[in-house]
Amino acid sequence: MKRYLNIVVVLIGLYAFAQNESLFEEANALYNEGQYAEAIDIYNEILNSGKHSTELYFNLGNAHYKLNNIAPSIYFYEKALQLSPNDEDVKNNLAFAQNMTIDDIDIIPETGLARFLNALTHYLSFDNWARMAVAFAGCFVLLFLIYYFAYSSFKKRLAFISSMGSLMLCCITLALAFHKYNLEEMDRPAIIFATESKVKSEPNSRSEELFRLHEGTKVQLLDTINNWKKIKLSDGKTGWVVNNDVKALK
């Protein structure tokens, strides 16, 4: 009975995949005909079915860009980049969409050491750094056993130095793995979707207005209280906006 259920599940999955592929081709045809709003409806239908891909987000971004929907186009390009960080087409189109935004926000430059550490940390994913740490730990154990059982003083010395080097590399890669994890946990990007959003000093409508942001601006989410979200800009400014004005990317 269980075997038949597994077959049914596989068949349902194949049917859903084929249906999504058909819808994707239909949406692409509408896009090529200039019917961008209709294409967006079908792309969203695919998204609602649980299908996510770089191509889907990229095409959604393109369709919204054609309709001058600044915030949605940037949002979907950013979603595509999360899946394919090195995709040049997505990066280029995102840059075009960002040129339509109103807000010009400076970026606080990183110091030399922080820039180097973050660049090194982002070179690999958390999983890959963790795998490297495990591999170096295994090398350390193996080399230490060779050192312990070796009779030759030269082999002992070589195995000991190599084992200590492996242990050091294990500690470094493990630290980089945890640093990568912490950076990803703290990274909570979002896009302003309101045409104009009033940023308040406190999470209530009676508090002082600090400044205003416009659609398409990228922010970081820091906190949530009731119907308000605390945001941070790339220049270090912080404030509170209502939930409906901002949409999280994660």
matplotlib code that plots the C-alpha trace (Angstrom):
import matplotlib.pyplot as plt

x = [0.0, 2.8, 4.5, 1.4, 1.1, 4.7, 3.9, 0.8, 2.9, 5.5, 2.8, 1.2, 4.6, 5.3, 1.8, 2.4, 5.8, 4.4, 1.5, 3.9, 6.1, 3.0, 2.0, 5.5, 5.6, 2.1, 3.3, 6.4, 4.3, 2.1, 5.2, 6.7, 3.3, 3.5, 0.7, 2.8, -0.1, -1.5, 1.9, 2.4, -0.9, 0.3, 3.8, 2.1, -0.1, 3.1, 4.6, 1.5, 1.8, 5.2, 7.4, 10.5, 13.3, 15.7, 14.0, 10.6, 11.6, 13.7, 10.7, 8.4, 10.9, 11.1, 7.3, 7.0, 9.8, 8.0, 5.0, 7.1, 6.3, 9.5, 9.1, 7.9, 10.6, 13.4, 11.8, 11.7, 15.2, 16.5, 14.7, 16.4, 19.8, 19.2, 19.0, 21.7, 24.0, 26.4, 23.8, 25.0, 21.7, 19.8, 22.4, 22.2, 18.4, 18.4, 20.7, 18.3, 15.4, 17.3, 17.9, 14.2, 14.1, 14.0, 16.0, 19.7, 21.2, 24.9, 26.6, 28.9, 32.2, 33.7, 37.1, 40.0, 39.9, 36.1, 36.0, 38.6, 36.9, 33.4, 34.7, 36.5, 33.4, 31.1, 33.5, 31.8, 28.4, 27.9, 27.6, 30.9, 32.8, 31.4, 32.4, 36.0, 36.1, 35.1, 37.6, 40.5, 39.3, 39.6, 43.1, 44.1, 43.0, 44.7, 47.9, 48.0, 47.6, 50.5, 52.5, 51.6, 52.5, 55.4, 58.9, 61.0, 61.7, 61.4, 58.0, 56.9, 58.0, 56.4, 53.1, 53.0, 53.5, 51.0, 48.4, 48.8, 48.4, 45.2, 43.9, 44.6, 42.8, 39.9, 39.5, 39.8, 37.2, 34.9, 35.1, 34.3, 31.4, 29.9, 30.6, 28.8, 25.9, 25.7, 25.9, 23.0, 21.0, 21.4, 20.8, 17.0, 16.6, 13.3, 11.9, 9.8, 6.5, 4.6, 4.8, 5.9, 6.5, 6.9, 9.6, 8.8, 11.1, 8.8, 6.4, 3.3, 1.7, 2.0, 5.8, 8.1, 8.6, 12.3, 12.3, 10.5, 11.3, 9.9, 9.1, 12.0, 14.4, 16.2, 16.3, 17.2, 14.6, 15.6, 12.5, 8.7, 6.3, 2.5, 1.9, 5.3, 8.7, 12.0, 14.3, 17.9, 19.3, 22.7, 23.8, 23.1, 19.8, 17.0, 13.3, 9.9, 7.4, 4.1, 4.0, 2.2, 4.9, 7.6, 8.0, 10.6, 12.9, 13.4]
y = [0.0, 2.4, 1.7, 2.7, 5.9, 6.8, 6.2, 8.5, 11.2, 11.0, 11.2, 14.2, 15.9, 15.3, 16.6, 19.8, 20.3, 19.9, 22.2, 24.9, 24.5, 25.0, 28.1, 29.5, 29.2, 30.8, 33.7, 34.2, 34.3, 37.0, 38.9, 38.8, 40.1, 43.1, 41.9, 42.4, 42.5, 39.3, 37.7, 38.8, 37.1, 33.8, 34.1, 34.8, 31.7, 29.6, 31.2, 30.5, 26.8, 26.7, 26.9, 29.2, 29.8, 32.4, 32.5, 33.0, 35.9, 37.4, 37.4, 38.8, 41.6, 42.3, 42.4, 44.9, 46.9, 47.3, 48.6, 51.0, 49.2, 50.2, 48.4, 45.0, 45.0, 45.6, 43.1, 40.3, 41.0, 40.8, 37.5, 36.2, 37.3, 35.4, 32.2, 33.2, 35.8, 35.8, 36.2, 39.2, 39.6, 40.0, 42.4, 44.6, 44.7, 45.4, 48.4, 49.7, 49.4, 51.0, 54.0, 54.7, 55.2, 58.6, 58.2, 58.6, 57.0, 56.8, 53.6, 53.6, 52.2, 49.2, 49.5, 47.5, 44.6, 44.3, 44.5, 41.7, 39.5, 39.9, 39.3, 36.1, 35.0, 35.5, 33.5, 30.3, 29.3, 28.3, 24.7, 24.7, 26.4, 23.8, 21.0, 22.4, 22.6, 18.9, 17.9, 19.7, 18.1, 14.7, 15.5, 16.6, 13.3, 11.2, 13.2, 13.1, 9.3, 9.1, 11.2, 9.0, 5.7, 6.8, 5.6, 8.0, 11.3, 13.0, 11.5, 12.4, 16.0, 16.3, 14.7, 16.9, 20.2, 19.1, 18.1, 21.5, 23.2, 21.2, 22.1, 25.8, 25.7, 23.8, 26.6, 29.3, 27.7, 27.0, 30.6, 31.7, 29.3, 30.8, 34.3, 33.5, 32.2, 35.3, 37.6, 35.7, 35.8, 39.6, 40.2, 40.9, 42.9, 44.5, 46.8, 49.9, 49.3, 52.5, 55.3, 57.5, 56.2, 58.4, 57.1, 57.8, 58.0, 55.6, 52.8, 55.0, 57.6, 60.4, 60.3, 62.6, 62.1, 61.7, 61.5, 60.0, 57.1, 56.2, 53.0, 50.7, 51.7, 48.8, 48.7, 46.3, 45.1, 45.3, 44.8, 44.5, 45.9, 45.6, 47.2, 48.8, 47.7, 49.2, 49.7, 50.7, 52.4, 51.8, 55.1, 54.0, 55.9, 54.1, 54.6, 53.0, 52.4, 50.7, 47.1, 47.7, 50.1, 47.5, 43.9, 41.5, 39.7, 36.7]
z = [0.0, 1.0, -2.4, -4.3, -2.2, -3.1, -6.8, -6.5, -4.8, -7.6, -10.3, -8.6, -8.4, -12.1, -13.1, -11.0, -12.6, -16.1, -15.3, -14.0, -17.1, -19.3, -17.3, -17.4, -21.2, -21.4, -19.2, -21.3, -24.5, -22.9, -21.9, -25.4, -26.7, -24.3, -22.0, -18.9, -16.3, -17.6, -17.5, -13.9, -12.9, -14.3, -12.8, -9.4, -9.9, -10.3, -7.2, -5.2, -6.2, -4.3, -7.3, -6.9, -9.3, -10.5, -13.9, -12.4, -10.1, -13.0, -15.4, -12.7, -12.1, -15.9, -16.2, -13.3, -14.7, -18.0, -16.1, -14.1, -10.9, -9.1, -5.8, -7.1, -9.9, -7.4, -5.0, -7.5, -8.9, -5.3, -4.8, -8.0, -6.7, -3.5, -5.6, -8.1, -6.5, -9.5, -12.3, -14.3, -16.1, -12.8, -11.5, -14.6, -14.6, -10.8, -11.4, -14.1, -11.7, -8.8, -11.1, -11.0, -7.2, -5.6, -2.4, -2.7, 0.4, 1.2, 2.2, 5.2, 4.0, 5.8, 7.3, 5.7, 8.2, 8.3, 4.5, 4.1, 6.8, 5.3, 1.7, 2.9, 4.8, 1.8, -0.5, 0.7, 2.1, 5.7, 4.7, 2.8, 5.6, 8.0, 5.7, 5.5, 9.3, 9.5, 6.9, 8.7, 12.0, 10.4, 9.1, 12.5, 14.1, 11.4, 11.5, 15.3, 15.2, 12.7, 15.1, 18.1, 16.4, 14.2, 15.2, 13.1, 14.8, 11.4, 10.7, 14.2, 13.8, 10.3, 11.5, 14.6, 12.6, 10.0, 12.7, 14.4, 11.1, 10.4, 13.9, 13.2, 9.9, 11.5, 14.1, 11.4, 9.0, 12.0, 13.1, 9.5, 9.4, 12.6, 11.3, 8.0, 10.0, 12.2, 9.1, 7.5, 10.7, 11.0, 7.3, 7.1, 3.9, 2.9, 0.2, 0.8, -1.2, -0.2, -2.7, 0.2, 3.8, 6.9, 9.1, 12.8, 15.8, 17.8, 16.8, 16.9, 14.6, 17.2, 17.3, 15.5, 11.8, 11.1, 7.3, 4.4, 2.1, -1.3, -3.1, -4.1, -1.3, 0.3, 4.1, 6.9, 9.4, 13.0, 15.1, 15.0, 17.5, 16.8, 13.4, 13.2, 11.9, 12.9, 9.9, 9.3, 6.1, 4.6, 6.0, 9.5, 10.1, 11.9, 12.4, 12.4, 9.5, 9.4, 8.4, 5.1, 3.9, 3.7, 2.4, 3.7, 1.2, 3.5]

ax = plt.figure().add_subplot(projection="3d")
ax.plot(x, y, z, "-o")
ax.set_aspect("equal")
plt.show()
